[in-house]
Amino acid sequence: MKEAGEFKRIKYRLGYCNYCFELWMVLHKRACNGPLSHRSQYLGPINQAFGEHFENLDQYKHENDFKRCLSGITVEDVKNAVKRADIITEDNSKNGNKLIKYKG
C-alpha cells in the first residue's frame, strides 16, 4: 500500500476478515480455485505461493514470518489478486452460489 500511495493520491486502508484472509494472501501469488473444508488447508498453498515451509498457520502468523510474506507482495501482485478474486466471484455466481455484497 505504501508503494501505491507514492504514485497515486489515494488513501488506502487495510481491511480483512479472518474468514478469507488466508485465501486472499494466496491469491496475490497464484490462483486458488477449489473447495476447502477448513482454513488450515490453505497452509500448503501459502507455503507454495511464498516459498515457505510453515508447519502450521500459527507459525505463519508469527509477526516476523507474516511480515516476510507481506514484503514479497508487489502492487502488481495486488492487481492480480483482485483479478483472481473476481474470477472466483464470477464462478460462484455462475454456479448459483449465494454471494454477499459488502459495502464500504
C-alpha positions in Angstrom: 0.0 0.0 0.0 2.9 2.3 0.7 4.3 1.7 -2.8 0.9 2.5 -4.4 0.4 5.6 -2.2 3.7 7.0 -3.6 2.3 7.3 -7.2 -1.4 7.7 -6.5 -3.2 10.2 -4.4 -5.4 7.6 -2.8 -5.6 6.9 0.9 -5.6 3.2 1.4 -6.9 1.4 4.5 -6.0 -2.2 5.3 -9.0 -4.3 6.0 -9.7 -8.0 6.1 -11.9 -10.7 7.7 -10.4 -13.7 9.3 -12.8 -15.9 7.3 -11.0 -15.5 4.0 -7.7 -13.8 4.8 -5.5 -16.9 4.0 -7.2 -17.2 0.6 -6.6 -13.5 -0.1 -2.9 -14.0 0.7 -2.6 -16.9 -1.7 -4.4 -15.0 -4.5 -1.6 -12.4 -4.5 0.7 -15.1 -6.0 -1.4 -17.7 -7.6 -4.9 -18.9 -8.4 -6.7 -21.0 -5.7 -9.8 -22.5 -7.2 -11.4 -25.3 -5.4 -13.3 -26.1 -2.2 -11.5 -26.3 1.1 -13.3 -27.5 4.2 -11.1 -25.7 6.7 -8.9 -22.7 6.6 -5.9 -24.7 7.8 -5.9 -26.3 4.3 -4.6 -23.0 3.0 -1.2 -23.8 4.6 0.1 -25.7 1.6 -0.9 -23.1 -1.0 0.6 -20.4 1.3 3.9 -22.3 1.5 3.9 -22.8 -2.3 2.9 -19.2 -3.1 5.6 -17.6 -0.8 8.3 -20.3 -1.0 7.9 -21.0 2.7 7.8 -24.2 4.9 5.5 -23.2 7.7 4.4 -26.2 9.7 1.1 -24.7 10.7 -1.0 -21.4 10.4 0.2 -20.3 13.9 3.8 -20.3 12.7 2.8 -18.4 9.5 1.0 -15.8 11.7 4.1 -15.0 13.8 4.8 -11.4 13.1 8.2 -11.8 11.5 7.1 -14.7 9.4 4.0 -12.9 8.2 5.8 -9.7 7.5 8.3 -11.6 5.4 5.4 -12.8 3.3 3.9 -9.4 3.1 7.2 -7.9 2.0 7.1 -10.1 -1.1 3.8 -8.7 -2.3 4.0 -6.0 -5.0 1.4 -3.6 -6.4 1.2 -6.0 -9.5 0.5 -8.9 -7.1 -2.4 -6.9 -5.6 -3.9 -6.3 -9.0 -3.6 -10.0 -9.9 -5.2 -10.9 -6.5 -8.2 -8.7 -7.4 -8.5 -10.3 -10.8 -8.3 -13.8 -9.3 -10.9 -13.0 -6.7 -13.2 -11.6 -9.4 -12.9 -14.9 -11.2 -13.9 -16.8 -8.1 -16.8 -14.5 -7.6 -17.9 -15.0 -11.3 -17.6 -18.8 -11.0 -19.6 -18.8 -7.8 -22.3 -16.7 -9.4 -22.5 -19.0 -12.4 -22.8 -22.0 -10.2 -25.7 -20.5 -8.3 -23.9 -19.9 -5.1 -25.2 -17.0 -2.9 -22.9 -14.0 -3.0 -22.7 -11.5 -0.2 -22.2 -7.9 -1.3 -20.1 -5.9 1.1 -20.2 -2.1 1.3 -17.5 0.4 2.2 
